[in-house]
Amino acid sequence: MSKSISTSLAAIAVMLASPVSANDLRADLEGDMPELMELYRDLHANPELSFEEHETAAKLAKRMRALGFEVTENVGKTGVVSVMKNGEGPTVLLRADMDGLPVVEQTGLPFASKVTATPASGVTTGVMHACGHDTHMAGFIGAAQLLVKHKDEWQGTLVMVLQPAEEIGLGALAMIEDGLYTRFPKPDYALAFHDAAAPAPAGTIGYTPGYALANVDSVDIDVKGVGGHGAYPHTTKDPIVLASAIVMKLQTVVSRDSSPLDPAVITVGSFHSGAKHNIISDEAKLQLTVRSYSDESRQLLLDGIRRVARGEAIAAGLPEELMPEVTVEDPYTPSTFNDPEFTAQVASKFKQRFGEDRVMEWPAVMGGEDFSQFRRAAPEDVDSMIFWISGTTQPMLDALENEGKPLPSLHSPFWAPDAEKVIEAGAEALASAAIELMPRAGA
């Protein structure tokens, strides 16, 4: 890393040697929780879609200013950056995401969202915080309040980022391209948490060293053909038959080209062609989601998709001018990598604070998170970690154990986490980690 190894190791050594009082933070947080839950309910009832988080950003920016932060709005369209300088020391970035999803809420909560909106798809829909970003924001504000109250215990620079458009994988990049690391202090460390629909009691903290979340690519394949009458298929080049062959052959890219030790997913989520029973169309359209971890694995999968599409078209006898068109959406969401040594040290402090039974290593997942961009923009300078906090309520766990009833997943219209436990754990974890990473000299 460009910051010297000795400097990094020294910071970790100080972190290990100077624990922050759990009782002090916890007592202050307990007093803040009624207000934070009120904020959570307001955020839950009033979600906004990606890059439309105007009211959300404004109300949270107002709170950060009231706490004494230097606040800049409209970074990366609707993002908010709050900076507090408190003497010489490291720079720590804490991040929360703000956007909701185009989902009609079915939780039955008394403060359930009744918001509707029309996203880029043009289809009017309900809007819901079905991914728990409302708990992230409330926990973020809770951490900010704790860090201000305990300002005499840390020194350095705190950069608190409210990020838009995580759900479409574009918000973090938009903020970076708008000067996050040039207009504001560049972090030495970046931290975030995400609620989880996990088979663990609410408030449990999960961490994953190394790759934690996947590369997410959206791929479109436009399959060409020669249309005609359904009764005379020999006079056509049927794109549905060709596209079906492509769908089936794509599965071999994972099962035969990719190492079984290297997780990979190719899912065809959409297949559209034709409009009538007896007409063979001249086009079929496939939409894929592709998941991987390393850059090398990602390239192997994308190259394999192109090869299969072209190879099946050649086998079907299509001329060169009718070869399928494969389009990979750009930008994509890169995989999230938790620096292993840094993650181990943060997790060790969490175990001391919360107890061994509440902090555990969890396996990586194939979901995506654009928190990855904060490290990727400066991989030699920024140690980063995103961790999970279970939001699974006890009734959900009981139904899972006694009835085998699956847990509602994130993005489900039924996802209603135990918000109080997520917010409590998130606020305390973020604040305590920041204090450990920016210890006051002589403390």
Sine and cosine of phi, psi and omega as CSV:
sin_phi,cos_phi,sin_psi,cos_psi,sin_omega,cos_omega
0.00,0.00,0.46,-0.89,-0.02,-1.00
-0.93,0.37,-0.60,0.80,0.19,-0.98
-0.95,0.32,0.70,-0.71,-0.18,-0.98
-0.88,0.47,0.48,-0.87,0.03,-1.00
-0.86,0.51,-0.62,0.79,-0.02,-1.00
-0.90,0.44,-0.63,0.78,0.03,-1.00
-0.90,0.44,-0.70,0.72,0.00,-1.00
-0.89,0.45,-0.70,0.71,0.00,-1.00
-0.91,0.42,-0.58,0.81,0.02,-1.00
-0.91,0.42,-0.64,0.77,0.02,-1.00
-0.89,0.45,-0.65,0.76,0.01,-1.00
-0.92,0.39,-0.63,0.77,0.01,-1.00
-0.89,0.46,-0.67,0.74,0.03,-1.00
-0.90,0.44,-0.64,0.77,0.00,-1.00
-0.86,0.50,-0.65,0.76,-0.01,-1.00
-0.95,0.32,-0.49,0.87,-0.15,-0.99
-1.00,-0.02,-0.21,0.98,-0.15,-0.99
-0.78,-0.63,0.97,0.25,-0.02,-1.00
-0.91,0.42,0.58,-0.81,0.07,-1.00
-1.00,0.01,0.64,-0.77,-0.03,-1.00
-0.89,0.46,0.89,-0.47,0.04,-1.00
-0.91,0.42,-0.62,0.78,-0.06,-1.00
-0.89,0.45,-0.66,0.75,-0.02,-1.00
-0.89,0.45,-0.77,0.64,0.00,-1.00
-0.89,0.46,-0.70,0.71,-0.11,-0.99
-0.91,0.42,-0.62,0.78,0.01,-1.00
-0.91,0.42,-0.69,0.73,0.03,-1.00
-0.91,0.41,-0.64,0.77,-0.01,-1.00
-0.91,0.42,-0.63,0.78,0.02,-1.00
-0.85,0.52,-0.64,0.77,0.03,-1.00
-0.94,0.34,-0.45,0.89,-0.02,-1.00
-1.00,0.09,-0.32,0.95,-0.18,-0.98
-0.87,0.50,-0.65,0.76,0.03,-1.00
-0.84,0.55,-0.69,0.72,0.01,-1.00
-0.92,0.39,-0.64,0.77,0.00,-1.00
-0.92,0.40,-0.59,0.81,0.05,-1.00
-0.93,0.36,-0.58,0.82,0.09,-1.00
-0.90,0.44,-0.67,0.74,0.06,-1.00
-0.88,0.48,-0.71,0.71,0.01,-1.00
-0.83,0.55,-0.73,0.68,-0.03,-1.00
-0.90,0.44,-0.61,0.79,0.05,-1.00
-0.91,0.42,-0.72,0.70,0.01,-1.00
-0.90,0.44,-0.64,0.77,-0.02,-1.00
-0.90,0.43,-0.65,0.76,-0.05,-1.00
-0.97,0.24,-0.26,0.97,-0.10,-0.99
-0.76,-0.65,0.85,0.52,-0.02,-1.00
-0.96,0.28,0.40,-0.92,0.06,-1.00
-0.73,-0.68,0.57,-0.82,-0.04,-1.00
-0.96,0.27,0.14,-0.99,-0.07,-1.00
-0.84,0.55,0.74,-0.67,-0.04,-1.00
0.89,0.45,0.21,0.98,0.10,-1.00
-0.89,-0.46,0.31,0.95,-0.14,-0.99
-0.99,0.13,0.72,0.69,-0.13,-0.99
-0.92,0.39,-0.79,0.62,-0.03,-1.00
-0.93,0.35,-0.63,0.78,0.04,-1.00
-0.86,0.50,-0.76,0.65,-0.02,-1.00
-0.88,0.48,-0.66,0.75,-0.05,-1.00
-0.91,0.41,-0.69,0.72,-0.05,-1.00
-0.94,0.34,-0.55,0.83,0.02,-1.00
-0.97,0.22,-0.59,0.81,0.07,-1.00
-0.87,0.49,-0.63,0.78,0.03,-1.00
-0.88,0.48,-0.66,0.75,0.01,-1.00
-0.91,0.41,-0.65,0.76,-0.02,-1.00
-0.92,0.39,-0.62,0.79,0.07,-1.00
-0.89,0.46,-0.66,0.75,-0.02,-1.00
-0.89,0.45,-0.43,0.90,0.03,-1.00
-0.99,0.12,-0.13,0.99,0.05,-1.00
0.98,-0.22,0.15,0.99,0.04,-1.00
-0.98,0.20,0.47,-0.88,0.20,-0.98
-1.00,0.08,0.91,-0.41,-0.22,-0.98
-0.92,-0.38,0.73,-0.68,0.09,-1.00
-0.85,-0.53,0.83,-0.56,0.01,-1.00
-0.99,-0.16,0.16,-0.99,0.07,-1.00
0.87,0.50,0.62,0.79,0.10,-0.99
-1.00,-0.04,0.86,-0.51,-0.11,-0.99
0.90,0.44,0.75,0.66,-0.04,-1.00
0.98,0.22,-0.98,0.19,-0.11,-0.99
-0.87,-0.49,0.20,0.98,-0.01,-1.00
-0.97,0.25,0.37,-0.93,0.00,-1.00
-0.78,-0.62,0.76,-0.65,0.05,-1.00
-0.87,-0.49,0.83,-0.56,0.00,-1.00
-0.88,-0.48,0.80,-0.60,-0.09,-1.00
-0.86,-0.52,0.71,-0.71,0.13,-0.99
-0.74,-0.67,0.88,-0.47,0.04,-1.00
-0.99,-0.14,0.76,-0.65,-0.09,-1.00
-0.67,-0.75,0.86,0.50,0.02,-1.00
1.00,0.04,-0.07,-1.00,-0.01,-1.00
-0.98,0.22,0.63,-0.77,0.03,-1.00
0.38,-0.93,-0.07,-1.00,-0.02,-1.00
-0.91,0.42,0.26,-0.97,0.10,-1.00
-0.94,-0.35,0.81,-0.58,-0.03,-1.00
-0.89,-0.45,0.78,-0.62,0.05,-1.00
-0.97,-0.24,0.80,-0.60,0.13,-0.99
-0.91,-0.41,0.70,-0.72,-0.11,-0.99
-0.77,-0.64,0.62,-0.79,0.19,-0.98
-0.72,-0.69,0.55,-0.84,0.01,-1.00
-0.98,-0.18,0.46,-0.89,-0.22,-0.98
-0.90,-0.43,-0.32,0.95,-0.22,-0.97
-1.00,0.10,0.49,-0.87,0.12,-0.99
-0.99,-0.13,-0.15,-0.99,-0.08,-1.00
-0.83,-0.56,0.45,-0.89,0.09,-1.00
-0.97,0.23,0.96,0.29,-0.05,-1.00
-0.74,-0.67,0.69,-0.72,0.07,-1.00
-0.99,0.11,0.91,-0.42,-0.10,-0.99
-0.92,0.40,0.68,-0.73,0.02,-1.00
-0.72,-0.69,0.49,0.87,-0.05,-1.00
-0.98,0.21,-0.43,0.90,-0.08,-1.00
0.98,0.20,0.14,0.99,0.03,-1.00
-0.90,0.43,0.55,-0.83,0.01,-1.00
-0.91,0.42,-0.37,0.93,0.02,-1.00
-0.94,-0.34,0.46,0.89,-0.01,-1.00
-0.87,0.50,0.51,-0.86,0.00,-1.00
-0.94,0.34,0.70,-0.72,0.13,-0.99
-0.89,-0.45,0.23,0.97,-0.05,-1.00
-0.95,0.32,0.64,-0.77,0.16,-0.99
-0.83,-0.56,0.42,-0.91,0.00,-1.00
-0.39,-0.92,0.24,-0.97,0.05,-1.00
-0.88,-0.48,0.98,-0.19,0.01,-1.00
-0.97,0.26,-0.14,-0.99,-0.06,-1.00
-0.87,0.49,-0.42,0.91,0.02,-1.00
-0.90,0.43,-0.34,0.94,-0.02,-1.00
1.00,0.06,0.00,1.00,-0.02,-1.00
-0.98,-0.19,0.88,-0.48,0.03,-1.00
-0.92,0.38,0.72,-0.69,-0.11,-0.99
-0.55,-0.83,0.27,-0.96,0.20,-0.98
-0.94,0.33,0.31,-0.95,0.03,-1.00
-0.80,-0.60,0.68,-0.73,-0.09,-1.00
-0.54,-0.84,0.53,-0.85,0.18,-0.98
-0.99,0.11,0.93,0.36,-0.06,-1.00
-0.99,0.14,-0.02,1.00,0.01,-1.00
-0.91,-0.42,0.05,1.00,0.09,-1.00
0.99,0.12,0.26,0.96,0.00,-1.00
-0.90,0.43,-0.38,0.92,0.07,-1.00
-0.91,0.42,-0.61,0.79,0.07,-1.00
-0.94,0.35,-0.56,0.83,0.03,-1.00
-0.88,0.47,-0.72,0.70,-0.05,-1.00
-0.92,0.39,-0.66,0.75,0.02,-1.00
-0.91,0.41,-0.65,0.76,0.06,-1.00
-0.91,0.42,-0.60,0.80,0.05,-1.00
-0.88,0.48,-0.74,0.67,0.03,-1.00
-0.90,0.44,-0.63,0.77,0.06,-1.00
-0.87,0.50,-0.67,0.74,0.03,-1.00
-0.90,0.43,-0.66,0.75,0.01,-1.00
-0.87,0.49,-0.69,0.73,0.00,-1.00
-0.90,0.44,-0.67,0.75,0.03,-1.00
-0.90,0.44,-0.66,0.75,-0.04,-1.00
-0.93,0.37,-0.54,0.84,0.07,-1.00
-0.94,0.33,-0.69,0.73,0.01,-1.00
-0.90,0.44,-0.50,0.87,-0.05,-1.00
-0.94,-0.34,0.57,0.82,-0.05,-1.00
-0.89,0.45,-0.40,0.91,0.00,-1.00
-0.98,0.21,-0.05,1.00,-0.03,-1.00
-0.97,-0.23,-0.05,1.00,-0.01,-1.00
-0.63,-0.78,0.40,-0.91,0.11,-0.99
-0.59,-0.81,0.65,-0.76,-0.08,-1.00
0.57,-0.82,-0.42,-0.91,-0.04,-1.00
-0.83,-0.56,0.78,-0.63,0.01,-1.00
-0.96,-0.27,0.84,-0.55,0.04,-1.00
-0.89,-0.46,0.93,-0.36,-0.06,-1.00
-0.95,-0.33,0.86,-0.51,-0.19,-0.98
-0.92,-0.40,0.86,-0.52,0.17,-0.99
-0.99,-0.17,0.94,-0.35,-0.20,-0.98
-0.98,-0.21,0.70,-0.71,0.10,-1.00
-1.00,0.07,0.19,-0.98,0.33,-0.95
0.81,0.59,0.61,0.79,0.11,-0.99
-0.93,0.38,-0.56,0.83,-0.09,-1.00
-0.91,0.42,-0.38,0.92,0.06,-1.00
-0.95,-0.31,0.14,0.99,0.12,-0.99
0.93,0.36,0.38,0.93,-0.10,-0.99
-0.87,-0.50,-0.22,0.98,-0.15,-0.99
-0.94,0.35,-0.71,0.70,-0.02,-1.00
-0.89,0.46,-0.70,0.71,0.01,-1.00
-0.89,0.46,-0.64,0.77,0.02,-1.00
-0.87,0.48,-0.64,0.76,0.01,-1.00
-0.94,0.35,-0.63,0.77,0.03,-1.00
-0.91,0.42,-0.69,0.72,0.01,-1.00
-0.92,0.38,-0.36,0.93,0.05,-1.00
-1.00,-0.03,0.24,0.97,0.15,-0.99
0.99,-0.12,0.40,0.91,-0.02,-1.00
-0.82,0.58,-0.63,0.78,-0.06,-1.00
-0.99,-0.13,0.03,1.00,0.05,-1.00
-0.89,-0.45,-0.60,0.80,0.02,-1.00
-0.99,0.14,-0.37,0.93,-0.06,-1.00
-0.78,-0.63,0.31,-0.95,-0.02,-1.00
-0.85,0.52,0.73,-0.68,0.04,-1.00
-0.97,0.24,0.73,-0.68,-0.08,-1.00
-0.98,0.22,0.46,-0.89,0.24,-0.97
-1.00,0.03,-0.50,0.87,-0.05,-1.00
-0.67,-0.74,0.59,-0.81,0.05,-1.00
-0.74,-0.67,0.72,-0.69,-0.06,-1.00
-0.70,-0.71,0.56,-0.83,0.11,-0.99
-0.41,-0.91,0.31,-0.95,0.12,-0.99
-0.77,-0.64,0.35,-0.94,0.05,-1.00
-0.68,-0.73,0.73,-0.69,0.08,-1.00
-0.92,0.39,0.35,-0.94,-0.08,-1.00
-0.62,-0.79,0.61,-0.79,0.15,-0.99
-1.00,-0.01,0.97,0.26,-0.15,-0.99
-0.94,-0.33,0.46,-0.89,0.06,-1.00
-0.98,0.21,0.85,0.52,-0.02,-1.00
-0.53,-0.85,0.50,-0.87,-0.03,-1.00
-0.84,0.54,0.57,-0.82,0.02,-1.00
-0.82,0.57,0.67,-0.74,-0.03,-1.00
1.00,-0.09,-0.15,0.99,0.08,-1.00
-0.94,0.35,0.68,-0.74,-0.02,-1.00
-0.97,-0.23,0.79,-0.62,0.07,-1.00
-0.91,-0.42,0.59,-0.81,0.02,-1.00
-0.67,-0.74,0.44,-0.90,-0.05,-1.00
-0.68,-0.74,0.96,-0.29,0.09,-1.00
-0.93,0.37,0.54,-0.84,0.02,-1.00
0.98,0.22,-0.54,-0.84,0.00,-1.00
-0.90,0.44,0.82,-0.57,-0.03,-1.00
-0.92,-0.39,-0.59,0.81,0.04,-1.00
-0.69,-0.73,0.30,-0.96,-0.26,-0.97
-0.99,-0.11,0.34,-0.94,0.33,-0.94
-0.87,0.49,0.66,-0.75,0.04,-1.00
-0.83,-0.56,0.92,-0.39,0.05,-1.00
-0.91,-0.42,0.69,-0.73,0.16,-0.99
-0.97,-0.25,0.83,-0.56,-0.08,-1.00
-0.83,-0.55,0.74,-0.67,0.08,-1.00
-0.93,-0.36,0.72,-0.69,0.08,-1.00
-0.87,-0.49,0.89,-0.46,0.06,-1.00
-0.99,-0.14,0.96,-0.28,-0.08,-1.00
-1.00,-0.06,0.85,-0.52,-0.02,-1.00
-1.00,0.00,0.33,-0.94,0.07,-1.00
-0.33,-0.94,-0.16,-0.99,0.09,-1.00
-0.83,-0.56,0.91,-0.41,-0.10,-1.00
-0.98,0.19,0.14,-0.99,0.03,-1.00
0.15,-0.99,-0.28,-0.96,-0.04,-1.00
-0.98,0.19,0.68,-0.74,-0.01,-1.00
-0.90,0.44,-0.34,0.94,0.02,-1.00
-0.99,0.16,-0.25,0.97,-0.07,-1.00
-0.79,-0.61,0.87,0.49,-0.09,-1.00
-0.87,0.49,-0.40,0.92,-0.03,-1.00
-0.92,0.38,-0.26,0.97,0.02,-1.00
-1.00,-0.05,0.07,1.00,-0.07,-1.00
-0.84,-0.54,0.09,-1.00,0.25,-0.97
-0.84,-0.54,0.99,-0.15,-0.21,-0.98
-0.96,0.29,0.93,-0.38,-0.03,-1.00
-0.95,0.32,-0.37,0.93,0.02,-1.00
-0.95,0.33,-0.69,0.73,0.05,-1.00
-0.89,0.45,-0.69,0.73,0.02,-1.00
-0.90,0.44,-0.72,0.69,0.00,-1.00
-0.90,0.44,-0.59,0.81,0.05,-1.00
-0.89,0.45,-0.65,0.76,0.05,-1.00
-0.90,0.44,-0.62,0.79,0.03,-1.00
-0.90,0.44,-0.70,0.71,0.01,-1.00
-0.83,0.56,-0.74,0.67,-0.04,-1.00
-0.93,0.37,-0.66,0.75,-0.04,-1.00
-0.94,0.35,-0.49,0.87,0.00,-1.00
-0.85,0.52,-0.49,0.87,-0.04,-1.00
-0.91,0.41,-0.39,0.92,0.01,-1.00
-0.97,0.23,-0.31,0.95,0.05,-1.00
-0.88,0.47,-0.65,0.76,0.05,-1.00
-0.98,0.22,-0.72,0.69,-0.15,-0.99
-0.98,0.21,-0.38,0.93,-0.08,-1.00
-0.82,-0.57,-0.40,0.91,0.01,-1.00
-1.00,-0.09,-0.59,0.81,-0.06,-1.00
-1.00,0.01,0.59,-0.81,0.05,-1.00
-0.89,0.45,0.68,-0.73,0.05,-1.00
-0.90,0.43,-0.24,0.97,0.04,-1.00
-1.00,-0.02,-0.03,1.00,-0.04,-1.00
-0.89,-0.46,0.98,-0.21,-0.09,-1.00
-0.84,0.54,0.67,-0.74,0.01,-1.00
-0.42,-0.91,0.54,-0.84,0.01,-1.00
-0.66,-0.75,0.73,-0.68,0.24,-0.97
-0.81,-0.58,0.92,-0.39,0.01,-1.00
-0.88,-0.48,0.79,-0.61,0.12,-0.99
-1.00,0.01,0.95,-0.30,-0.09,-1.00
-1.00,-0.05,-0.26,0.96,-0.05,-1.00
-0.51,-0.86,0.67,-0.74,0.01,-1.00
-0.64,-0.77,0.92,-0.38,-0.04,-1.00
-0.79,-0.61,0.73,-0.68,0.08,-1.00
-0.21,-0.98,0.56,-0.83,0.13,-0.99
0.96,0.27,0.21,-0.98,-0.04,-1.00
-0.59,-0.80,-0.08,1.00,-0.07,-1.00
-0.47,-0.88,0.45,-0.89,-0.09,-1.00
-0.82,0.57,-0.70,0.72,-0.21,-0.98
-0.95,-0.31,0.37,0.93,0.04,-1.00
-0.86,-0.52,0.82,-0.57,0.13,-0.99
-1.00,0.09,0.86,-0.50,-0.05,-1.00
-0.94,0.34,0.20,-0.98,0.09,-1.00
-0.95,-0.30,0.22,0.98,-0.03,-1.00
-0.35,-0.94,0.57,-0.82,0.16,-0.99
-0.70,-0.71,0.59,-0.81,-0.05,-1.00
-0.85,-0.53,0.78,-0.63,0.04,-1.00
-0.91,-0.41,0.62,-0.78,0.10,-0.99
-0.84,-0.55,0.79,-0.62,-0.10,-1.00
-0.86,-0.52,0.54,-0.84,0.30,-0.95
-0.93,-0.37,0.71,-0.70,-0.10,-1.00
-0.82,-0.58,0.79,-0.61,-0.07,-1.00
-0.83,-0.56,0.65,-0.76,0.00,-1.00
-0.38,-0.93,0.05,-1.00,0.05,-1.00
-0.92,-0.38,-0.86,0.51,-0.09,-1.00
-1.00,0.10,0.35,-0.94,0.08,-1.00
-0.88,0.47,-0.58,0.81,-0.01,-1.00
-0.92,0.39,-0.68,0.73,0.03,-1.00
-0.90,0.43,-0.66,0.75,0.03,-1.00
-0.85,0.52,-0.72,0.69,-0.03,-1.00
-0.90,0.43,-0.63,0.77,0.03,-1.00
-0.86,0.51,-0.70,0.72,-0.02,-1.00
-0.92,0.39,-0.70,0.71,-0.02,-1.00
-0.92,0.40,-0.65,0.76,0.06,-1.00
-0.90,0.44,-0.62,0.78,0.01,-1.00
-0.90,0.43,-0.63,0.78,0.03,-1.00
-0.89,0.46,-0.71,0.71,0.01,-1.00
-0.89,0.46,-0.67,0.74,-0.04,-1.00
-0.91,0.42,-0.70,0.72,-0.01,-1.00
-0.90,0.44,-0.72,0.70,-0.02,-1.00
-0.86,0.50,-0.71,0.71,-0.01,-1.00
-0.94,0.34,-0.68,0.73,-0.04,-1.00
-0.89,0.45,-0.67,0.74,0.02,-1.00
-0.93,0.38,-0.57,0.82,0.05,-1.00
-0.91,0.41,-0.65,0.76,0.05,-1.00
-0.90,0.44,-0.69,0.72,0.00,-1.00
-0.89,0.46,-0.50,0.87,0.01,-1.00
-0.99,0.14,-0.05,1.00,0.06,-1.00
1.00,0.10,0.36,0.93,0.02,-1.00
-0.98,0.20,0.62,-0.78,0.07,-1.00
-0.95,0.30,0.22,-0.97,-0.07,-1.00
-0.83,0.55,-0.62,0.78,-0.06,-1.00
-0.94,0.33,-0.19,0.98,0.02,-1.00
-0.94,-0.35,0.29,0.96,0.06,-1.00
-0.89,0.46,0.58,-0.81,0.00,-1.00
-0.86,0.51,0.53,-0.85,0.08,-1.00
-0.98,-0.21,0.85,-0.53,0.00,-1.00
-0.94,-0.33,0.86,-0.51,-0.04,-1.00
-0.86,-0.50,0.82,-0.57,0.05,-1.00
-0.98,-0.21,0.84,-0.53,-0.05,-1.00
-0.89,0.45,0.70,-0.71,0.01,-1.00
-0.74,-0.67,0.75,-0.66,0.05,1.00
-0.98,0.21,0.31,-0.95,0.06,-1.00
-0.94,-0.34,0.16,-0.99,0.06,-1.00
-1.00,-0.05,0.92,-0.38,-0.01,-1.00
-0.97,0.24,0.37,-0.93,-0.02,-1.00
-0.89,0.46,0.48,-0.88,0.01,-1.00
-0.99,-0.13,0.84,-0.54,-0.04,-1.00
-0.90,-0.43,0.89,-0.47,0.10,-1.00
-1.00,0.01,0.88,-0.47,0.00,-1.00
-0.82,0.57,0.87,-0.48,-0.18,-0.98
-0.86,0.52,-0.73,0.68,-0.05,-1.00
-0.92,0.40,-0.69,0.72,0.02,-1.00
-0.89,0.46,-0.69,0.72,-0.01,-1.00
-0.88,0.47,-0.66,0.75,0.00,-1.00
-0.89,0.46,-0.63,0.77,-0.02,-1.00
-0.94,0.33,-0.67,0.74,0.03,-1.00
-0.90,0.43,-0.68,0.73,0.01,-1.00
-0.89,0.46,-0.61,0.79,0.03,-1.00
-0.88,0.48,-0.68,0.74,0.03,-1.00
-0.92,0.38,-0.60,0.80,0.05,-1.00
-0.89,0.46,-0.65,0.76,0.00,-1.00
-0.90,0.44,-0.63,0.78,0.05,-1.00
-0.90,0.44,-0.61,0.80,-0.09,-1.00
-0.99,0.17,-0.74,0.68,-0.14,-0.99
-0.99,-0.16,-0.28,0.96,-0.04,-1.00
0.98,-0.20,0.55,-0.84,-0.05,-1.00
-0.86,0.51,-0.55,0.84,-0.08,-1.00
-0.97,0.24,-0.23,0.97,0.00,-1.00
-0.97,-0.25,-0.07,1.00,-0.04,-1.00
-0.76,-0.65,0.86,-0.51,-0.07,-1.00
-0.52,-0.85,0.43,-0.90,0.03,-1.00
-0.98,0.22,0.74,-0.67,0.03,-1.00
-0.90,-0.43,0.46,-0.89,0.03,-1.00
-0.94,0.34,0.38,-0.93,0.08,-1.00
-0.91,0.41,0.37,-0.93,0.03,-1.00
-0.82,-0.57,0.28,-0.96,-0.02,-1.00
-0.99,-0.10,0.14,0.99,0.16,-0.99
-0.95,0.31,0.15,-0.99,-0.03,-1.00
-0.86,-0.52,0.36,-0.93,-0.03,-1.00
-0.40,-0.92,0.85,-0.53,-0.06,-1.00
-0.99,0.12,0.17,0.99,0.24,-0.97
-0.82,0.58,-0.42,0.91,0.04,-1.00
-0.79,0.61,-0.51,0.86,-0.08,-1.00
-0.91,0.41,-0.47,0.88,-0.05,-1.00
-0.92,0.39,-0.55,0.83,0.09,-1.00
-0.99,0.13,-0.66,0.75,-0.09,-1.00
-0.88,0.47,-0.50,0.86,0.00,-1.00
-0.94,0.35,-0.37,0.93,0.00,-1.00
-0.46,-0.89,0.90,0.43,-0.13,-0.99
-0.90,0.44,-0.38,0.92,0.01,-1.00
-1.00,0.08,-0.18,0.98,-0.11,-0.99
-0.90,-0.43,-0.44,0.90,-0.18,-0.98
-0.91,-0.41,0.87,-0.50,0.21,-0.98
-1.00,0.01,0.77,-0.64,-0.09,-1.00
-0.73,-0.68,0.37,-0.93,0.03,-1.00
-0.39,-0.92,0.76,-0.64,0.22,-0.98
-0.92,-0.40,0.69,-0.72,-0.02,-1.00
-0.80,-0.60,0.29,-0.96,-0.06,-1.00
-0.98,-0.22,0.50,-0.87,0.18,-0.98
-0.76,-0.66,0.87,-0.49,-0.02,-1.00
-0.90,0.44,0.70,-0.71,0.11,-0.99
-0.92,-0.38,0.20,0.98,-0.10,-0.99
-0.95,0.33,0.84,-0.55,-0.03,-1.00
-0.97,0.26,0.34,-0.94,0.01,-1.00
-0.89,0.46,-0.66,0.75,0.07,-1.00
-0.86,0.52,-0.59,0.80,0.06,-1.00
-0.89,0.45,-0.70,0.71,0.01,-1.00
-0.90,0.44,-0.65,0.76,0.01,-1.00
-0.90,0.44,-0.68,0.74,0.00,-1.00
-0.91,0.41,-0.58,0.81,0.05,-1.00
-0.91,0.42,-0.71,0.70,-0.07,-1.00
-0.96,0.27,-0.65,0.76,-0.13,-0.99
-1.00,-0.01,-0.50,0.87,-0.08,-1.00
-0.88,-0.47,-0.11,0.99,-0.08,-1.00
0.94,0.35,0.33,0.94,-0.03,-1.00
-0.96,0.26,0.84,-0.55,-0.04,-1.00
-0.89,0.46,0.50,-0.86,0.09,-1.00
-0.95,0.32,0.62,-0.78,0.14,-0.99
-0.91,0.41,0.72,-0.69,-0.06,-1.00
-1.00,0.09,0.24,-0.97,0.22,-0.98
-0.84,0.54,0.57,-0.82,-0.06,-1.00
0.98,0.17,-0.01,1.00,0.07,-1.00
-0.98,0.20,0.59,-0.81,0.08,-1.00
-0.92,0.38,-0.17,0.98,-0.01,-1.00
-0.98,-0.21,0.05,1.00,-0.06,-1.00
-0.96,0.28,0.93,-0.37,0.05,-1.00
-0.73,-0.68,1.00,-0.01,-0.08,-1.00
-0.94,0.34,0.24,-0.97,0.17,-0.99
-0.97,0.25,1.00,0.10,-0.18,-0.98
-0.87,0.49,-0.62,0.78,-0.05,-1.00
-0.87,0.49,-0.68,0.73,-0.02,-1.00
-0.95,0.30,-0.57,0.82,0.06,-1.00
-0.91,0.42,-0.72,0.69,-0.04,-1.00
-0.91,0.42,-0.70,0.72,0.03,-1.00
-0.85,0.53,-0.78,0.62,-0.04,-1.00
-0.91,0.41,-0.66,0.75,-0.03,-1.00
-0.90,0.43,-0.71,0.70,0.00,-1.00
-0.89,0.45,-0.72,0.69,-0.03,-1.00
-0.92,0.38,-0.65,0.76,-0.01,-1.00
-0.90,0.43,-0.74,0.67,0.00,-1.00
-0.89,0.46,-0.73,0.68,-0.05,-1.00
-0.91,0.42,-0.71,0.70,-0.05,-1.00
-0.92,0.40,-0.63,0.77,0.02,-1.00
-0.90,0.44,-0.67,0.75,0.02,-1.00
-0.89,0.47,-0.68,0.73,0.01,-1.00
-0.90,0.43,-0.66,0.75,0.03,-1.00
-0.89,0.45,-0.58,0.81,-0.03,-1.00
-0.99,0.16,-0.29,0.96,0.00,-1.00
-0.80,-0.60,0.82,0.57,-0.10,-0.99
-0.92,0.39,0.61,-0.79,0.06,-1.00
-0.96,0.30,0.72,-0.70,0.00,-1.00
-0.83,0.55,0.76,-0.64,0.02,-1.00
0.99,0.10,-0.03,1.00,-0.01,-1.00
-0.96,0.29,0.00,0.00,0.00,0.00
